[in-house]
Amino acid sequence: MHKALKVLVVPVATMALWTPTPARAAGSFSATADDGTWGTEIADTGKAGRVLTMAVAGGFIYLGGDFGAMSPPGSKDTAALVKRDHLAALGNGGTTLADWNPGADKEVRALLASPDGRRIYAGGTFSRIAGQSQGRLAALDPTTGALDANFRPPKPDAVVRALALSPDGGILYVGGDFAQLTGADGTVEDRPHLAALDAATGTLLPWMPPKDGGGRYYGHTGTIDKTRPGGVYAVTASADGTTVHVGGTFLSFGGRSGIVSLDATTGQPTPWQAKLDRPVFGLTRGRDGHTFYAATGGTGGRLYAFRPHGPPDGVWMVKTDGDNMAVVETETTVYLIGHYDNIVQPESDCYQYCPDGTPRAHLSAFDRDGKIVDWAPTANTPTGPYTAATDDQHLYVVGEFTKINGVRRVGFAAFSGSS
């Protein structure tokens, strides 16, 4: 729970593989977080109001999560907090708070910007957003925060956790825990954990994913629970538009566990499939158009680099001693965001508290062959960061941490450099 606000007085800006020796310096982003950036409030737990998702577009960083206010750079004054319910936007590399303030009544779990910059898609548990009744899925104006009246999606019957677009931007893939979607006319359509919508109108498309055979990985450590189904946590489409890669906590979605690749035309599993048996929390398509990366939990986390028609168990793999939440690739470097404390040696069976590995406090970087590099900022709190994103000049990291490298950075940090 976040704390009640006292006074809202701060002005805002207006919109407009492991190796013991590092392979080389990351070279893209500084390991020191930028000064002068905004953050979220300190919650009653002593952690930051959680930022769970973000989208970067048009010079702004859009934040979503479970927070109630934004805090000025370096400020500990609760009277200076600026009310922002589950949604906010920052400009100028995170140093200004924009007046974009749609507000949502419950958690925002997924944000995605349209390629043309005209919409910010939002998914989560909310039932009201931008002052209107809109359940779990919406599109917002990136400048005013108003609800896009042209986007009228059906309502999922459970949380939305993942959003992705087809390469041409015409199809919006929506993933989560839902089993059905209900249209404005009351029509109910079955869609197990995943649906395809017209990205402009929200119209449900006939694309049908496979059935879920039931069971889930419970929690980030991946305990098997056969009493209920899992859900979709991550989606990414291949660059050629033929395949939709899907990750989550499911045990038998289309007969696959944790990850499944689906035909973008038929919705059915493709002949090539990645092989792993653990929950997947993050998927990212590589810049080469072929490789894709998976951030996973389980008994110790994993980072996998997959290439369709390549080895099913991955081109390379990195072990960590905690779950991994997200992965970001730049021209030279792969950044891994998670709740781990060490990168584990390949031959080791250690999966929790593994100090014989390479210390990395929730943040690490690798070259594109999976060799660790010496970028090593530290994020505090047991879970620390939840996801990351880049623009041309920054790597942004968000979560529930309150410090980066021991310096106050609450829920948001920016690292300068070049992607």
Secondary structure, 3 states (H helix, E strand, C coil): CCCCCCCCCCCCECCCCCCCCCCCCCCCECCCCCCCCCEECECCCCCECEEEEEEEECCEEEEEEECCEEECCCCCCHHHCEECCCEEEEEHHHCEEECCCCCECCCEEEEEECCCCCCEEEEECCCEECCEECCCEEEECCCCCCECCCCCCCEECCCEEEEEECCCCCEEEEEECCCEEECCCCCEEECCCEEEEECCCCCECCCCCCCECCCEEECCCCEEECCCCCCEEEEEECCCCCEEEEEECECCECCECCEEEEECCCCCECCCCCCCCCCEEEEEECCCCCCEEEEECCCCCEEEEECCCCCCCCCEEEEECCCEEEEEECCCEEEEEECCCEEECCCCCCCCCCCCCEECCCEEEEECCCCECCCCCCECCCCCEEEEEECCCEEEEEECCCEECCEECCCEEEEEECC
